[in-house]
Amino acid sequence: MKIVVVGARGMLGTDLCQFLAQRFEVLGWDIDEIDITNRQRTHDLISNEKPEAIINCAALVNIEACEAKPKTAWEINTTGAQNLALAATHIDADLVQISTDYIFDGKSDSDYDELAEQNPVNQYGRSKLAGEKVIQETCGRHYIVRTAWLFGHSPDNYVMRIVNAAEIDGVVQMPNDQLESPTYTYHLAEAISRLIDEGTYGIYNVTSAGACTRVDFAKYVLEEIGRSESVKVIDSSEIERTVKRPARAVLNCERFEHLTGHSLPHWQVGVREYLVKEKLLFRE
């Protein structure tokens, strides 16, 4: 099987290319190779390669940038997704679209399943939800993978932000206003591979087990790397987080687990595996 990974140099795209290349022919494309906002060029590139599957990791994910430039967010997260869906349909390829827990408003006390009402509270969530809808309307052979709070092996990932803050500032400042499931990109890459193997199209929630706040996450990272710096709880306005975010965006992943017989490890396991690979773990 030939698979095209779009957004191949991002955190998830990098791990996907490495994981899938063990079993498949993988083409990794990023902005230098493909502009998904250009419909004709996207169609031509996909048609020339004729992959059996396309995985779209490309997105504008910076929440503040999406709010400041909603047109750009829409072009990438919605129109770009639609262009890939049209190209996939033209060559009868599968399309895997990476979506987000931010399509929900975070007001529910229960975990969100795939049928829960969507009500995004910011432009990022709105553009990603619109991307889901155009794919459902355009491409029958789709997997929409809703995930959350990704961390992986890139310089500016959330783990390294904590490590750097501890080393440079002597304290880690974190808001305590969100509950999510931090998800290690390598674990998500494996999950996506399992979905492709199953061949059952639809929407799937796929995150690590468990959930935590940014404060909980930072404390765990510091403990695992053997740092003694404190974590200071601050108001989100103090770190220029002016855009509203869902307060409790925990996803119910039972549908994926029942289909594949597989569940992602607890988020703490993901953090430890990340730290081992980066040679940052304080103790085994």
C-alpha positions as CSV (number, residue, x, y, z in Angstrom):
1,M,0.0,0.0,0.0
2,K,1.2,3.5,-0.9
3,I,0.3,6.2,1.7
4,V,0.8,9.9,1.4
5,V,1.3,11.8,4.7
6,V,0.5,15.5,4.4
7,G,2.1,17.6,7.1
8,A,4.9,15.1,7.2
9,R,7.4,17.3,9.1
10,G,5.1,18.1,12.0
11,M,5.1,16.2,15.3
12,L,2.5,13.7,14.3
13,G,3.5,13.5,10.7
14,T,7.1,12.7,11.5
15,D,6.0,9.8,13.8
16,L,3.5,8.6,11.2
17,C,6.0,8.4,8.5
18,Q,8.5,6.5,10.7
19,F,5.9,4.1,12.0
20,L,4.1,3.4,8.7
21,A,7.3,3.0,6.7
22,Q,7.9,-0.3,8.6
23,R,5.0,-1.8,6.6
24,F,4.0,0.5,3.7
25,E,5.4,2.7,1.0
26,V,5.2,6.2,2.5
27,L,5.5,9.6,0.8
28,G,5.9,12.4,3.3
29,W,4.7,15.8,1.9
30,D,4.9,19.1,3.7
31,I,4.3,22.7,2.6
32,D,7.3,22.6,0.3
33,E,5.8,19.7,-1.6
34,I,2.0,20.4,-1.5
35,D,-0.2,23.4,-0.8
36,I,-3.5,21.9,0.1
37,T,-5.3,25.3,-0.3
38,N,-4.6,25.0,-4.0
39,R,-7.3,22.7,-5.3
40,Q,-5.9,22.0,-8.8
41,R,-2.3,21.5,-7.7
42,T,-3.5,19.2,-4.9
43,H,-5.6,17.2,-7.4
44,D,-2.7,16.9,-9.8
45,L,-0.2,15.7,-7.2
46,I,-2.5,13.1,-5.7
47,S,-3.6,11.9,-9.1
48,N,-0.1,11.5,-10.3
49,E,1.0,9.4,-7.3
50,K,-2.3,7.5,-6.9
51,P,-1.9,6.5,-3.2
52,E,-4.3,4.0,-1.6
53,A,-4.5,6.3,1.5
54,I,-3.9,9.9,2.3
55,I,-3.4,11.1,5.9
56,N,-3.9,14.8,6.5
57,C,-1.9,16.1,9.5
58,A,-1.6,19.6,8.0
59,A,-3.4,22.3,10.0
60,L,-3.2,25.7,11.4
61,V,-3.2,24.7,15.1
62,N,-2.1,27.9,16.8
63,I,-5.2,29.0,18.6
64,E,-4.3,32.7,18.7
65,A,-3.3,32.7,15.1
66,C,-6.6,31.1,14.1
67,E,-8.5,33.8,16.0
68,A,-6.5,36.6,14.6
69,K,-6.7,35.3,11.0
70,P,-9.9,33.3,10.6
71,K,-9.8,33.4,6.8
72,T,-6.4,31.7,6.9
73,A,-7.6,29.1,9.4
74,W,-10.6,28.4,7.2
75,E,-8.4,28.1,4.1
76,I,-6.1,25.5,5.7
77,N,-8.3,23.6,8.1
78,T,-11.5,23.5,6.0
79,T,-10.8,24.2,2.3
80,G,-7.5,22.3,2.5
81,A,-9.4,19.3,3.9
82,Q,-12.0,19.6,1.2
83,N,-9.4,19.7,-1.5
84,L,-7.8,16.5,-0.2
85,A,-11.2,14.9,0.1
86,L,-12.0,15.7,-3.6
87,A,-8.6,14.4,-4.7
88,A,-9.0,11.2,-2.6
89,T,-12.5,10.6,-4.1
90,H,-11.2,11.1,-7.6
91,I,-8.7,8.2,-7.3
92,D,-10.8,6.0,-4.8
93,A,-8.3,6.5,-2.0
94,D,-8.9,6.4,1.8
95,L,-8.6,9.7,3.6
96,V,-7.6,10.0,7.3
97,Q,-8.3,13.4,8.7
98,I,-6.8,14.5,12.0
99,S,-9.4,16.4,14.0
100,T,-9.6,17.7,17.6
101,D,-11.3,17.8,20.9
102,Y,-11.7,21.6,20.4
103,I,-14.9,21.0,18.3
104,F,-16.6,20.7,21.7
105,D,-17.4,23.5,24.2
106,G,-16.1,21.7,27.2
107,K,-19.2,22.3,29.3
108,S,-20.1,18.6,29.8
109,D,-19.3,16.6,32.9
110,S,-19.3,13.5,30.8
111,D,-16.7,12.4,28.3
112,Y,-17.6,13.2,24.7
113,D,-18.3,10.3,22.4
114,E,-18.5,10.5,18.6
115,L,-22.2,11.4,18.6
116,A,-22.0,14.2,21.2
117,E,-23.2,17.7,20.2
118,Q,-20.4,19.8,18.8
119,N,-20.2,23.5,19.8
120,P,-16.7,24.9,19.3
121,V,-15.8,28.1,21.2
122,N,-13.0,29.4,19.0
123,Q,-12.0,29.8,15.4
124,Y,-9.7,26.8,15.5
125,G,-12.5,24.5,16.6
126,R,-14.9,26.0,14.1
127,S,-12.6,25.6,11.2
128,K,-11.7,22.0,12.2
129,L,-15.3,21.1,12.6
130,A,-16.1,22.5,9.2
131,G,-13.3,20.4,7.8
132,E,-14.9,17.3,9.3
133,K,-18.2,18.2,7.6
134,V,-16.9,18.8,4.1
135,I,-15.0,15.5,4.3
136,Q,-18.1,13.6,5.3
137,E,-20.0,15.3,2.4
138,T,-17.3,14.7,-0.2
139,C,-15.4,11.5,0.5
140,G,-17.1,8.2,1.5
141,R,-13.9,6.5,2.3
142,H,-12.9,8.6,5.3
143,Y,-11.6,8.2,8.8
144,I,-11.9,11.2,11.0
145,V,-9.7,10.9,14.0
146,R,-10.4,13.2,16.9
147,T,-7.5,13.5,19.3
148,A,-6.2,15.9,21.9
149,W,-3.2,17.8,23.2
150,L,-0.5,16.1,21.2
151,F,3.2,16.0,22.3
152,G,6.0,14.5,20.4
153,H,9.6,14.9,19.3
154,S,9.8,18.5,18.1
155,P,11.7,21.3,19.8
156,D,8.6,23.3,20.9
157,N,6.4,20.5,22.2
158,Y,4.7,20.8,25.6
159,V,7.2,18.6,27.5
160,M,10.1,20.7,26.3
161,R,8.4,23.9,27.2
162,I,8.2,22.7,30.8
163,V,11.8,21.5,30.8
164,N,13.0,24.8,29.3
165,A,10.9,26.9,31.7
166,A,12.4,25.0,34.7
167,E,15.9,25.5,33.5
168,I,15.7,29.1,32.4
169,D,13.1,30.6,34.7
170,G,13.5,28.4,37.8
171,V,9.7,28.0,37.9
172,V,7.0,26.6,35.6
173,Q,3.9,28.8,35.3
174,M,0.8,27.0,34.1
175,P,-3.0,27.7,33.9
176,N,-5.3,25.2,35.6
177,D,-8.5,25.9,33.6
178,Q,-8.5,22.9,31.2
179,L,-8.9,19.1,31.5
180,E,-7.7,17.1,28.5
181,S,-5.9,13.8,27.6
182,P,-2.3,14.5,26.6
183,T,-1.5,12.1,23.7
184,Y,1.9,10.9,22.6
185,T,2.2,11.2,18.8
186,Y,3.9,7.8,18.5
187,H,1.0,6.1,20.2
188,L,-1.4,7.9,18.0
189,A,0.5,6.9,14.9
190,E,0.1,3.2,15.9
191,A,-3.6,3.7,16.4
192,I,-4.0,5.3,13.0
193,S,-2.2,2.3,11.5
194,R,-4.7,0.0,13.2
195,L,-7.6,1.9,11.9
196,I,-6.4,1.6,8.3
197,D,-6.0,-2.1,8.8
198,E,-9.6,-2.4,10.0
199,G,-11.1,-0.6,7.0
200,T,-14.2,0.5,8.8
201,Y,-14.8,4.1,7.9
202,G,-16.2,6.8,10.2
203,I,-15.4,9.1,13.1
204,Y,-13.2,7.9,16.0
205,N,-12.0,9.4,19.2
206,V,-8.4,8.4,19.8
207,T,-6.5,9.8,22.8
208,S,-4.3,8.5,25.6
209,A,-6.1,7.1,28.7
210,G,-6.6,9.4,31.6
211,A,-6.8,13.2,31.7
212,C,-5.1,16.0,33.5
213,T,-4.7,19.8,33.7
214,R,-1.6,21.7,32.5
215,V,-0.5,21.9,36.2
216,D,-0.8,18.2,36.7
217,F,1.1,17.5,33.5
218,A,3.9,19.9,34.4
219,K,4.3,18.4,37.9
220,Y,4.6,14.9,36.5
221,V,7.2,15.9,33.9
222,L,9.3,17.7,36.5
223,E,9.1,14.7,38.8
224,E,10.1,12.3,36.1
225,I,13.1,14.3,35.0
226,G,14.3,14.8,38.6
227,R,13.7,18.6,38.8
228,S,12.8,20.4,42.0
229,E,11.4,23.6,40.5
230,S,7.8,24.4,41.5
231,V,4.8,24.8,39.3
232,K,3.0,28.1,39.8
233,V,-0.8,28.2,39.0
234,I,-1.6,31.4,37.1
235,D,-4.6,32.9,35.4
236,S,-4.6,32.2,31.6
237,S,-4.6,36.0,30.9
238,E,-1.1,36.2,32.4
239,I,0.4,34.1,29.6
240,E,-1.4,35.9,26.8
241,R,-4.1,33.2,26.4
242,T,-6.8,35.5,25.4
243,V,-8.8,33.0,23.3
244,K,-11.5,30.9,24.9
245,R,-10.7,27.2,25.2
246,P,-13.0,24.3,26.2
247,A,-12.7,23.6,30.0
248,R,-13.3,19.9,30.0
249,A,-12.6,18.3,26.6
250,V,-12.2,14.6,27.5
251,L,-13.0,12.1,24.8
252,N,-14.7,8.7,25.1
253,C,-12.6,6.3,23.0
254,E,-14.7,3.2,23.4
255,R,-15.6,3.0,19.7
256,F,-12.0,2.8,18.6
257,E,-11.2,0.3,21.4
258,H,-14.1,-2.0,20.5
259,L,-13.2,-2.0,16.8
260,T,-9.5,-2.6,17.1
261,G,-9.2,-4.3,20.4
262,H,-6.5,-1.8,21.3
263,S,-6.4,1.2,23.6
264,L,-3.8,3.8,24.0
265,P,-1.7,3.7,27.2
266,H,-2.2,6.2,30.0
267,W,-0.8,9.7,29.2
268,Q,1.8,9.2,31.9
269,V,3.2,6.2,30.0
270,G,3.4,8.3,26.9
271,V,5.4,11.0,28.8
272,R,7.8,8.4,30.2
273,E,8.3,6.8,26.7
274,Y,9.0,10.3,25.3
275,L,11.5,11.1,28.1
276,V,13.3,7.7,27.5
277,K,13.7,8.5,23.8
278,E,14.9,12.0,24.6
279,K,17.3,10.6,27.3
280,L,15.7,12.9,29.9
281,L,14.2,10.3,32.3
282,F,15.7,10.8,35.8
283,R,15.1,7.2,36.9
284,E,14.0,4.0,35.3
